[in-house]
Amino acid sequence: MSVHETAVARYLEAWNAKGAENIAKAVAAAWTEDGSYTDPLVEVIGQDGVAAVIAGAQAQFPGFEFRQAGAVDGHHGIARFGWELVSVADGSAPVAGFDVIALAEDGRIRTVHGFLDRVPASA
């Protein structure tokens, strides 16, 4: 597994971790201390901020998990990959997008730039 694939696997483990303590541990394994996460809805810096975003997404979409969609494409410490938010109950995936990550020398994430390709319609 390449450094890029390993980073994406840890990233998805963090998004799918359950409970505050497990999320914090998974985020620490995946992101640098000053790592950031930015998408059209949120921008945070630091592991605590990333963990809060993950907990918020889980609260908004209970019973869903993030899954990689397609291969990881990476070079020079930068990678891009697609993902879907999938219902464990019925396999539907109302949210999908792709992220671009930049890695630190230790292989952890320094930055995430997320893009949303598919989102549910607002009620």
N, C-alpha and C positions, 0 to 999 in steps of 0.2 A: 504494500500500500504506500503511495507517495505521501509526502508531507502535506500536500494539499488535500488528498483524500482523508488522511487522518484528522486534519483540522476540521473538515466538514463533518466527519463522523462525531467528533467531540461537540461540535456546534449543535447538531441534531440531538445528541444525548442531553445537552443542557435544556433545549426547548421541550424535551419530553420527560425531564426529571419531575418527580412528584414530591411535593412538600417543600417548604422554605429551605430547610437544611440541605436537602438533596440538590435543589436548584442552585444554592450558593456554592456547594462543592463542585457541581458540574460546570458552573460559570467560571470558577477559579481555575479549573483544569483547561477550559477552552479559551478564555480571554486573558490578556495581560491586565495588571491592576488598573491601568489607565485606559483600557480598551474602550472602544465606543461602538454604538449601534445607532444607525440612522435609517429611517424609512419615511414614507410620506406622512406618517401619523405621529412619529416620535423621534426625538434625538436625545440620547443619554451618553454620559461618559462615566466610566468606572464600573466595577463589577456589581456594586449594589444597585446601580441604575439599570444595568442589563437584567439582573435577577428580578427587579420589580416589573420590568416590561414583560418578561416571560411569565411571571405569576399573573399579571393582568390579562395576557392573552389566554392563559389556561382558564381563568375565571370566566372570560367571555365565551370560550368555546370548550365547555366541559365535555369529556368523552371523545375528544379529537386528539390526533397526534400528527406531528410534522414528519413527512417522509421525503426523502430525496427523489427528485424526478430527473432522470437522465444522468449522464456522466459528469464528473467534476473536470473542468478545464482549467489548468493552472500552469503558471510559469513565473519565475523570478519572485516568488513569495506572494503572488497574487492569484486568486482563483475565483471562478464564477460557477454557479450551479443553480439548478432549478429545484423547487420544492413545492409540496402541496400540503394543505392542512386537511387531514382525512378523518372522517367519522369512523370510529372503531366499530360502531353498531351496524352501519349500512354501506360503508365504503365510499360515500359521497365526499367530494372535495370542493367545498364552496369557496375556498381561498387558495390561490396559487401565486407564485412569483419566482423571482430569481434574486440572488444575492451575490455581491462581489465582496470578497474579503481580502485584507492585506495581513500578512503574518509577520510576527516578530522573529528574531533569530532562533528563539526556543520553540518555534512552531505554533505558539498560541496566537490568537487573533488580536491584532491591533485595532482594526477598523472593519465594520460591516456597513455596506451601503445596500439597502434592501429596496426592491422594486415590487410593486403589487400588480400582477397581471389580471387576476380575477378576484373580485370581492363581492360579498352578498349585497343585494340591493337594500338600501335603507328603508326602514318601515315608516 
